[in-house]
Each structure stands twice: as structure tokens, then as C-alpha cells.
Amino acid sequence: MRMAQEVLRTADDIKAMRVRGAGRIARAAARALAAAAKAFEGKNRDEFLKYMEGAAEILRSSRPTAVSLPNAISYVMFRLRRAYDAGAPLEDLREVVISAAEEFIDYSRRAVEMIGEIGSKFIRSGDVVMTHCNSSAALAVIRKAHESGKDIKVYATETRPKCQGYITTRQLLSWGIDVKLIPDSAMRVVIRRVDKVIVGADTVAANGAVVNKVGTSMLALAAKEANVPFYVAAETYKFSPATVLGEIVVIEERSPGEVVRDADRLALLRKLGVTIRNPSFDITPPGYITAIITEKGLIPPQAASLVLKEEYGWAIATEAARIFAEIEEVA
Ligand code: RI2
């Protein structure tokens, strides 16, 4: 069975970061699953399940770090498998996938808005806020604070090497917010003029550690030293159920060409034997985080495992059962 074009295109777009941001890639994957279900031409429900599992795998492996991607896929696939096990006919299974994908996308959009509402209450008029990379959840907080009449100023870091800070700067300017762009290396100098830091998240681990764009943990360190509160804006689908069972979050390593953009210079450095590393994310320990703003409210990072139990009890139980079955097989 040929894979739907939309699935292959979406996976490519995510890999190449033409579609980026943890929330956006999750919604794009859900959309691609719905498109795959619509495009399925077979007549058989077993074939449909296999085909959808193939689509899920292609999308899941497009980028490794942001858990929002597998969580969005699991949200849809869990509902598909449940309906399949209950004996639903092909047309119903197709409908289950389409409506679960729409449900996820809708939830995700509302979650970002809700984070804006909740987070903006912690921003005071006159605050200087610093952000890193380009997070729609963090920006929702800043935008809502501005729209509710608070006078705020923002420092946005460039966020080398992909420079998503330029997108942030453009967005803030278009909303009429006072923003200054700074090089990443100026973080510790500028933090002295900052009242609050707010960043997004790609993954929140069970112990409350936050995986976000590389440089985030340096900013957290600078904020801690300067006694500046450090907030993380993260929807609950950015919490990683696998980490409850001890799984380690994989940090994506991207191409050296993103670090040294000039092809001739890159070739020369390579000829000289220079190795270039490009880890895309880093980990901020819970002790550096004042609070995580979710769509369900503000939580201390140490409460991450409670969020996981409540939101992903089913995923954790399924995965634990699989691990136990494997152990028994070996024994
Ligand atoms: P929202 C981004 O990753 C950044 O690390 C950002 O903080 C995070 O996703 C969350 O983004 P990348 O795709 O979901 O730029 O809040 O590598 O938009």
C-alpha cells in the first residue's frame, strides 16, 4: 500500500524545520494522519491499521526530541486501536482517526490560548521579559499581557544557529510590543535588566527537568544567579510519559551546515580536521525553574509526575505492560 503524499511531505517538512516548534509539529503530524486516513484506498480494516501504523512511524521518526510529536500521534493511534479492538468497520475507523486528529489540533490551539491567559497574570506592567528561541506558548503569555494593557519590554535572544529569535522579534513587533534582539552570548549581561524569563518547552520529563532549545539552560543559570524568576510555558502534551519508566530524552544533533552556513568555509574547516557539533536542545534541571505554566494551571516542576499520571496514565500502563511482557518472555 502506497503511503499518502501528505505523510511523506509533512515528515520532510518537520525534518527540514520548514514546520517547526514543538506544538506546530504535533499539530502537523495529527493533520497528516487525518489526511492519510482520507487517502486510504484499500477495502480492509486490517490493512488500514497497518497502513496507519506505518504513517505514524514515519511521522514519529521525523524529529527525536519534542515529545509533543509522539504524544499527538499516540492520541490518534490509541483511539484507532481501541476502535479496531472493538471490531469497528473500516469506515468507522477512518472516521475515528479524522475526528481524533481534529480533536487534538483543537485542544492544542485552545491550550496555547489558555496558557496565555494564565501566564499573563504573572506579568506586571513595567516588566522587562526575556525569552529564548521561538515558542508560541511563551509568546502567548507575552502577547496576552500586552493586550491586557500591561506595559512590557522584551529581550529576545538570537538563538544560534537557526536564529529563531528573529521570528520572535518579528512577531512581537507585529503585535506592537517593544522588543530588543540580543546575541545569545549577551544573556548574562542583559539579565540584570530583566524581571522575568519565559521560555517554551519541547519536553518536560517526569522529574520536572525541561528540554528546550539549546541555550535555555544557560539562560536559566544566569537567571538563577541574578535571582530572576524563570517560567516555562508548556502544554500538558509536552510532558513525556516514557520518562516515568526511565526513558532518556534523545537530544537531536543537527547538521554542521547550520553552524557554519558558508559552504566554502565549512569545507575548509573539514579539510583542517575540525569537528563541528550542533546539539539542538539542552536540559534545564527543575531546581532552576520557578514554575511551569500549563493550560491546566501553574505547577512547580516537581509536580510533573502528577501531571503525567493524570494525563497519560493509560500510555504509561500500556508501555509498562509491554515491558513486563518482554521481561517474562526473556525469563
Ligand atoms: P512551542 C522549539 O523547537 C523551541 O525549542 C521552542 O522553545 C519549542 O519548540 C516550543 O515551541 P524548534 O522546533 O510549541 O525550533 O511553544 O527546534 O511553539
Boltz pocket constraint, residues with backbone or C-beta under 6 A from the ligand:
constraints:
  - pocket:
      binder: B
      contacts: [[A, 19], [A, 20], [A, 21], [A, 22], [A, 23], [A, 24], [A, 132], [A, 133], [A, 134], [A, 135], [A, 136], [A, 137], [A, 138], [A, 164], [A, 199], [A, 200], [A, 201], [A, 202], [A, 212], [A, 213], [A, 233], [A, 280]]
      max_distance: 6.0
